[in-house]
């Protein structure tokens, strides 16, 4: 079975958190997944849903996501809570996933739409794919990334240092590997190599 066939009809919850400098790199990935036949449910953290930055306006992000997926992004905890009980998705992806969200997921804290969506989905023993994007990945968040690597049903998009000279602790996943990581996660396998 090809990757395209694997994605056709697949229901993907796609969470976006506030790593504003990398959100623009994730939108083409979402569009590619949709073009391959995946049914995408966009979910935004409060920060991503409400914050205008030099990288773009929150309203524009919501509009683009709705245009790509045909669905209004979910931005409230009450909207995402039924994901688990109703089995609304087959797999959950979080990209970009900030250090803050990584720490919350690792610590079992669910107080944003994205972290509640992850928790709600995990209750069904279904896979969650995390694409790291954090400036403290090799400092304050290294233990949280390590904790996620040991968790059942959590799969990490391969990552590396994005600017070792100027931001030595910063880690970012290769967003081009989101779809292959999803395909591997559906087979209960971590895409390798993990470190790039």
N, C-alpha and C positions, 0 to 999 in steps of 0.2 A: 504494500500500500504506500503510495507516495505521500509526501507531507501535505500537498494540496488536498488530496482525498481525506486525509486525517482531519484537516481543518474545516472541510465543508460541513455545514450544519452544526459545528461545535459551538456551544454557548459559552462565551468567555466574559466573565466579569473583569473589567479593566479599570483598576484604580490608579489615579494620578495624584501624587502628593506634591508639595511645594518646592521641588528643586527646579526653580523657574528657568535656570540657564539650560536645562536639558529637556524641558517639556517639548520644545519645538522639534527635537530629535525623535520623540516618541510618536508624534502625530502621524508621520509617514508609515510607521510600523502598524499603527491601528488601521490606517487606510489599506495597507497591504493585506492584513488579516481579513478585513471586511471584503476586499476584492477576491480573496481566496474562498469566500463563502462562509466565513465565521460570522456568527450572530453575536455582536459585541454589545454589552451593557456597560456604558461608561459611568464611572463613579469618581467623584472628586472629594478630596479632603476639604475641610472648611477653608484652609489657607489657599489652596489652589482655586477654589470656587469664588473666593471673595477678594483676593488681593491683586491690585494692579501694580505692575512693576515695569522696569525699563525693558523687560523682555516681552511684555504684552499685557493686554487687559483681560481681566477675568471673563467679562461678557463675550469677548471675541473667542476665548478658549471654549466656552460653553457652546457658542454658535457653531464653531468648527467641528466639535465633537458630534453635535446633533446632525450636522451635514454629512459627516462620514458614516455614522452608525444608524442614522434614522431614528435615534432615541434621545430624548432629553436626558442630560447627565443627572444622576442621582446625587444630591448634595445634603441630604438629611439622614440622620441615623434611623429614623422611623421608616425611611424608604428602603434602606438596605437590610434591615433586620430580618425580613422574610426570606432572604436568599437561602439560608440553610433550611428552615422549616418547610419551605415550599420547593426546595431543590431546583432553584431557578437557573443555576449555571452548572456547567461541567467542570470548569477550571477557573481559577481566579489568578489574575496577573496584577502586580503592582509595579508600575514603571512610569516615571522614576519613583524610587522608594527612598525617601530621605532618611538620614540618621535618626531623626526623631521618630518616624514611623517604624523603622527597624527596631529601635529600642522598645517601643510600645508593643509591637508584635512579639518580640522575644520575651518581654515581661508579662505578657497576658493582659495588657491594658487595652481596652477597646472603648475609646471615647471620641472617635472621629468616624465619619461615614466609611472611610477606607478600612480602618482597623476593625470596625464592627463587621464589615462585609467579609473580611478575612476570617474572623472568629466564627461568624455564622456559617461560612462555607466549610471550614475545617471540621465542624461538628459532624459533617457527613463523611469524614475520612476521604475527602476529595483533594486534589492537588492545588497548591498555591505556588506561583512563580514570582520571585522577587528580583527586580533589577535595581541593584544598589546605585545610589548617587548621593555621596556624602563626603564632606570635607574632613570628617573625623573618623574615617573608616579604619585607619591604622593607629588611632589613638583611642578616644573615648568610646567608640562604637565597635572596636575589634571583638570585644567579648560578646556583644549582641549578635554580630554576624556569625561568630563561632557557634553561639547557641542555636541560631536558626539552621545552621548546617547539620546539626544533630537531631533536628525535629522531624518527626514523621510527617510526610506529605508536604514538606517545604522544599522547593527547588530554587536554586540561585542561578540567575543568568551570569555566565562567566564574566569576570571583572578583573580590573587591574588599576594601577596608578594612572591617573589621567594627566598629571603634570608633576612628576617627581622632583623637579628642580625648584618650582615655586610653591607647590602645595604638597609637601611630602607625605601628608597623612590622608590625602584625598583619594577616594576610590570611586570608580564608575564602571558599570556594566557595559558591555558591547551590545547596544540596543539592536543591532542587526541579528543578534543571536536569540532574541526573544522568541520568535516562532520555532526555531529548532529546540529551544529549552521547553517550550510548551509541548511539542511533539514527544520529547523524551520523558517529560513529567507524566504524560498520559500512559507511558509504559512503566511508570514507577522507577525511572532511571534519571540520575543527575547527569546532565550534559557535561562532557569532559573535552578538553581540560578546563578546569574551573578557573584557574589563574592564567591570565593572558598578559 
